[in-house]
């Protein structure tokens, strides 16, 4: 807005307004006197420009987003901790205290949320991540270390995937909820109301509402987490409990996770000599995952052409042939109660 208020322009404006028959050229006494004033004015206009940006929703970031949405009762979701089950093997009757730390091979820390005792060579105990975040969602068998040794413990391992970890809500996600509230007025338990209620819960990435899905007075709410995957039982329970406190009297509400449709990809690739198939597959997998996750609850099909475009856009890929998506060469439709998820990727 103040692009023309540069140091040079401001100084010239000041000099032009001095009606004295004095030397105003560069290096003169008057020019030197005006220079620091112009410099300060330039700094003032820079800060003023920033202040104006803070009044525009599409320009604000961080704490200023929180302040803006707080006027409408919206709070940034704080994220959730991943949970798993740890199997401790060792000597009979060895005690495992609550708060025992276990660690993945890459250094991620988890701690038990209850105590236990080894019987018949092992005991299974629930554990949760040390901190919030999706980084703690790891596969079965990757938690293998005991940072602080306990006499009688031979080995530790997570016998199920660690799931349910979500990150602190991003500015974009928080602003999306703000715009949803502004642009889709929620009143008297309408569809928008249920969506706002569900999306306000920690860990929820998005939701989809089906009014009268099983007759008058019934409502189904499908929920995904902030990783764009089906919400786990803990998140579903939280959504269900909250909606029960705010729903209209008489409404029968069902909260579930959507079913998953796997998207399996195969193709023959021609890659450059400077690349290799493993790297190409990894980069393609990352791009494909992002595309598929962005489709969640969008109502769009999985595009065969888009997947081909993603593959061709990977560095090192010269061309491809025989691309199959779910063993076919057409778009993959996604039902209203489904979300897509990347299945197998087979590039040769």
N, C-alpha and C positions, 0 to 999 in steps of 0.2 A: 504493500500500500504506500510505503514511503520510499520507493526505489530511487526517486529523484533527489532524496535528501542525503546525498553523499557529502563527504567532508568538503570536497572542492566546491560543490554547488552552494552549500550553506555559507562557506567563507565568502564566496563571490556575492551572495545576496546581502550579507552584512556590509561588505565593502561598498556595494552599490547604494546602500542606504546612508552612508556617511557623506554628508554634503559639505565637505571641506576640501579646500584646494591644497591637498597634501599628496605626496607620493604614495600610491597604493600598490606598487609593483612588488613582485616576489622579492623578499629580503629586506624590504623597507621596514621602518619601525612600526608603522600602522598595520602592515600586513602581519608582522610577527605578533602584534598585540591581539589581533583578531583570530589567529590560528588556533590557540588553545580553546577559545570560546566555541569555534566551529567544531572542534573535535568533541567537545562535551555535548553539543547539540546532536552530533551524529550518533553518539552513544545513546542519547535519550530517545531518538527516533527508533533505534534498533530495539530497545526495551519496550517502547510503546507498541511496536509491531508485534512483539511476542505477547504482550498483554491482550491485544485485539484477538490474536489467535486463540487465546484461552476462552473467548466467548463463543467460539465456533466448535460445534460438536465434532466435526470431522478433522479438527486440528489438535484436540486435546489428547494427552497421554497420561499414563500413570495415575497419581493421586488426584489429578484434576478430573479424570473420568469418574473416579469414586465419588468425588464431591458432586458432580453433575447428576449422576444417577441416584444419589442418596435422597435427592428431593422427591423422588418417586418411590422411595422405600425399597430400592434395589441395592443389594450388597454384593461385592465381588466374592465368588465362591473360593474357598480357601484350599481346595484340593483334598485328596484322601490318601490313606496309606494302603499299600498292597498287603494282602494276607495270604498265608499259606499254611501247610502242615509240615512240621519237621519230625522226622523219625530219628530218635537217638538210640543207638545200639551200644550195648556194653554189659557190665556186670549186673547180676541180679540185685534188686533193691537199691540201686544207685538213684539218689534223689536229684531231680532237675528242678531248681528253683524258678519261680516266676521271674521274668526279666533276664533270663539267660540269653547271651548274645551268640548268634551264629552269623556266618559270613559267606557270601558267594565268592567264587574264584576271582571275580573282578573287584572285590572289596566292598560290595554292598552289604550293609549291616541290617539284620532283623533281630527281633527279640521276642521271647516267648511271652504269651499273655496269661499263662496259667502255669502252675507247677505240675510235676508228674513224677512217677517212679517206674524204673525199668522192671518189667516182669516178662519172663520168657524171652529174654535177650533184647527186648526193645520196648519203646514207648513212643506214641505219636502225640505231639503237643502243638496246639495252634500258635502261630507266631505272626507278627506284623512288622512291616518295614520301620526302620528307625525314623525316617522322614517321609513326608508326602512326596508324590511324584510318580509319573508313569515309568520312569527309569527302573523302578523296583519291580515292575511286572516282568518276571523272568520265567523260563521254562523249568519243568520238573528236573530235579537232579543237579541243579547248578549251585545250590547252597551246600557247601562241602566242608567248611572250616569252623572251628571253635576258637575264636580269638582268645578267650580266657579258658584255659584247660580246666576240666572237672575230672577228678579221679574216678575211674570206673567207666568213663565214656570212651568207646572205641572209634565211633564214626557218627557223623550227622549227615542228613540229606533231606531236601524237601521232596516229599512223595507226590505232591501235586504242583501244578503251576502256581506261581505267586501272581495273583490278579487283584484288580480293584484299585490300583494306585493311579491317581489322577493328579495333574498339575494345577497350580493356582490359575484361576481363570484369566485369560488374556484380555487385553483391552478390546480387541475386536469382538470377542464373544460377549463381553459385558455390554458393549454398545449395541450389539445385535439384540440382546434382551431388552435394552432400553428402547430401541426403535420398535420392537415387537409390541411393547406396552403402549407406545405412543400411537402407532399406526393401526393397531388392532385392539380397539377398546374392549376391555374385559368387564363384563357385567353379568350379574345374576347366574354365575356358573355356566356361562356359555363356553364354546370350544376354546376361545382365546384364553379364558380364565384358567381352564385346566392346564393348558400349555404353560402359562406363566407360573402356576403353582409347581408343576413338575420341574421346570427348568431352573427354579430357584434353589433346588437342593444340591448340596455339595456332591460333586462327582458326576452329575448329569450333564451330558453334552448337548442333547436335544431330545425332543419328545414328539409323539404324534398322537392325536386324539381322534377317537371314533365315537361320536355321539350315537345313542340308541343302537348300539352294535348288536345287542341281544334283546331288543324290545324297548318299550318306553321306560325312561328313567334309568337306563343302563349307559355306562360310559366306560370305554376301554382306553387306557393310556399306555402306549408303548414307549419304552425308555432306552436310550443308549448312553454310554458314559462319554466322558470328554475325549476318550481315545477313539470315538466313533465305533465302538464295539458294543454288543449287547450288555446292558447293565447287569451287575452281579446281584445276588440276593440281598446284600446289605443295602445297596442303593435303592433297589426296588422297594424294600421294606420301609426305608426312610421316606420315599415318595408317597407310598401308600399311607403311612401314618400321618404325614402332613396334610395330605388331601382330605383325609377323614376329619380333620379339625376345621376345615374351611369350606367343604363342599355344601351345596344346598341340601336341606333336609329331604330325605327320601331317595336321593340318588344312590345307585348301586354302582360302585367304581371298581374296576379290575385294572391292576397295574402289572404289566408283564414286560419282558424283554422281547424284541422282535426275533424271528427265526433268521437264520443265516443261509444265504445262497453262495456257495463257493464258486469262484471264478478261476477256472483252470486254463492256463495258457501253454501252448506249444508252438514252436516255429523253428525254421531253419534260418540261420543267420550267416551273412557274409561280413566278417569283421576285418579290420585293418591289422597289419602285422605288428603295429605298435600297441595293440590291445590284446586282451585275452577273454575267453568265454566267461570265466568266473567273475571278472570285474564287470563285464557287460551285464551279466545276469543280476548281480548285486545292484547296480545302478538302475536297471530296468525295474527291479522289484521295488525299490524305493519310490520311483515315479508312479508305478502302478498302484502301490498302496495309497499314496496321496490322492490320486484320482478317484479310486474306489471309495475311500473314506469320505471324500467331498460329495459323493452321490447320496449319502445316507439321508433318507426321508425327503429326497428332492423330487421324487416321482419320475425321475429320468431312467432310461434304460442304460445298461452298460454298452457303450458304443464300440463296435468292432473297429471302425475307422479310427477312433481316438486311440485305441490300444496300439494299432499299427503305427500311428503317428508318434506315440510315445517311444516305441521301440526304435523307429528310424531316427529319433532325436537323440538317442544315447550316443555319447562320444565313442567312436571306434566302430560303430555299425555302419557299414557301407550300404547294405540292402538286406532284405529278408524275403522269405517265401514260405508257402504252406502254413500261414498263420491260422491257428485254430483257437477259438474261444469257446470253452466247454464243448470241444470236439465239433465245432461248427464254424461257419463263416458269416454269421449274422449277429445283430444286436441281441443282447441277453435281457429279457424283460425282468423287472424286479417287482414282485407283488407288494401291495400296500403294507402288508404285515412283515415284510422281509427287509433286510439290508444285505448288501453284497460284501463279500470278504475275499481277499486273495487266497486262492488255494495253492495248487501246484504250478510251478513255472518250469517248463522244460524247453530250454534253448539248445540247439545243436549247431 
